[in-house]
Structures are given as structure tokens and as C-alpha cells.
Amino acid sequence: MSAPKLDAILPLKIDGSYGVEDLRRTDILMASLSTFFEPNTLSTFLVVTPGDEVAVVRDYLSCWPNLPIEVMAEEKLLPELARFPALRGWRKQQLVKLASSRVLSSEFCLTFDADVFSTRPTSRSDLLPGGRALMQYESRSQHPRWWTSSARLLSLKSNVGDPERGMSITPAILSKSILDSLTDTLSTSRYSWAEVLCRLHRPAHPSNWTPARFMRSKWTEYSLYYLHAAAMGALEEYHVEGGTETTPQVLLGHEAHPFESWQPAFTFGPDNPALFCLVGSKSGLTPVEIWEVIDEFIPQRRAET
């Protein structure tokens, strides 16, 4: 039986959250996917960007015709954003990933950020072994507020699922079925799920300074997703743990931090179980600086249009 269909989503702003040329940084991501992803691994690769940047982004990414890229305005995907103009870019990224099930039809969606790139030959069955989405775990103690805030938002006990660990960061693979259930749970008779979350982040509003809001404001897309999936008993139905004897591959390797001591030969070598790596935007490194270190491992290059 063939693996289920897989889409991907990338929230993108031309200059990024840290002014680090995220549009140019996508050259690394797109080149790596063109190099390592088997053809037809992705059904749709949705790039979501501010409306006034759609034309520039679409033109810039048109040089990757082998990838099924579609560009959408974030305001079309999330019309709720119009009422929250002060919302931080980091929060918008999370909302975009949660909103993927609004427009994408495949059961699974692979999430990207501009600072992620592929590191080894990858098929859809590597990402969806046995028809279930690969999941990577990390200790909840790394970010305890994520888990307590998300549990409060969902009216759950914070120890639902495995209380010692939770879902890791981007890249991740989300199930449309779980997302649809999560967003329905977060919605109210008055507000959509997106507006419920946005209303927690209104710095000029009196409600922003109440203890109840503060105790729920540290949510993340993945802590909400994981806790809800665990509460509905859906983790084993839709996900399989990576890094095990039967499923040795994992989604993300962290060996590029610190960048100064990174050994990319291992990252792109056969002994690395990670399908992706990242050089975080927070590092302030330019795309040129990253390319200088990894160009020998990614033969594909941007074709100027």
C-alpha cells in the first residue's frame, strides 16, 4: 500500500522576523528539497506570506518548477489577522501552521520555516512510515510554559500523554484530522479558533494584563496539537515515533548549533538519522555565510528567471 499524500506549508516574510533575508534563505531550503526529495513526495507546497509580498515571493520562487509551490496571502488563509495588526510574526507563523487544514487536502502536512533544509535522500515513506507521520519528541522541561499554557487553553491536565516529553519543533508533520478536531475544540460560539488565540495577544487591551490571560498565553502550535492528540487518543493512530530500532530516522538534527563547530559532512552523510537540519534565523547568519559551508553537499542551484 502506498503512503498517504503529503502536503507542506511554509510561513514566509521577505525580511523574516530578525531581518535576515528569509526570502533568500529559502534558496537553501528549495535547493535541498530539489536535491534530496524524491519526485512527487509533496502534493502541494503552500507558501503563506503577507498579501503585499505575494507577487514578489511568487516570482522569486518560480525558479523551482519541480516543486509544487503555491503562494497564498496570509490574510486569505487567516482573515482574522486583520483585527490584530500588532500580532508578532512568531505568532503568525504558528497560526499559519494550524490553519493548514483550512486549505490543504492531504491527510498530512509537513511544516517548514525558512531556516530549515533537507539533508539526505528522502521519500514519502521515510516521512510517513507505514502510513503514519513521523514524530520527534523532546522533554517538556525545555519549555514548561508551553505545556501548561496549552493545557489550560484546552481545559486539560498538563500531564496528558507522556508527561515527561512532548512534540518537538519545526519541521513537524501534522494530521489534518487532528488539526480539524483541535481547531473545532478551540472555537467558541462567538469566535473562531484563530480569533480565540489572537485575543490572547493584544498588548494595548486591558485583558492582556489579567492573570487568566497570562496563564494561557504561552501556547505553541505543537504543544496544542500534541496535547489534543493525546487527549483524543489519536497519537498512535496518526503518528509513529522516530529514532527507534524499527524507525531509525528522525525529523531534525541540532548539530549545526553552535555553527562555529558544525561538521556538515556528518549532517549530509549516511550515518546521520536526521532528515532535516536548521541554522536558526536568530543566529543572524546570512544565507551567503551558510551557503559557503554547505554548498558542496547540495548540487542543485537557483536558476535565475
Secondary structure, DSSP 4 states (H G I P E B T S, - for coil): -PPPPEEEEEE--TTTTTTS-HHHHHHHHHHHHHHHBPTTS-S-EEEEE-GGGHHHHHHHHTT-TTS-EEEEEHHHH-GGGGG-TT--HHHHHHHHHHTHHHH--SSEEEE--TTEEE-S-B-HHHHSGGGSEEE-EEEGGGSHHHHHHHHHHTT--TT-S-TTEEE--SSEEEEHHHHHHHHHHH--SSS-HHHHHHTT--TTSGGGGSHHHHTTTT--HHHHHHHHHHHTT-HHHHEEESSSSSS--EEEE-TTSSGGG--HHHHTSTT--EEEEE--GGG---HHHHHHHHGGG----PPP-
